[in-house]
Amino acid sequence: MTQRLWLGLAVVYTCTAVIQLYLLASTGAVWAGTLTAAGFVAALLCATAAWKAAKRERDDTREVDSRRL
């Protein structure tokens, strides 16, 4: 569940950054460039958190399986 939340946030931040990138290209506004960079960094951090959450869930499952043996 946590992994899906982080992946969803990564998608939202990526879409927002792409829109800001379009605004940067079409208007040349400096603030759009700043928001583009911030959006891509946030998306990267969310994707990293999703990867760690997936790894943590796999590790938790292995612990449960090892207790049954």
Residue pairs with C-beta under 8 A, 6 or more apart in sequence:
2 53
2 57
3 50
3 53
3 54
3 57
4 50
6 46
6 47
6 49
6 50
6 53
7 46
7 47
7 50
9 42
9 43
9 46
10 43
10 44
10 46
10 47
10 50
11 43
13 39
13 40
13 42
13 43
13 46
14 39
14 40
14 43
16 35
16 39
17 35
17 36
17 38
17 39
17 40
17 42
17 43
20 32
20 33
20 35
20 36
20 39
21 32
21 36
23 29
23 32
24 32
24 33
24 36
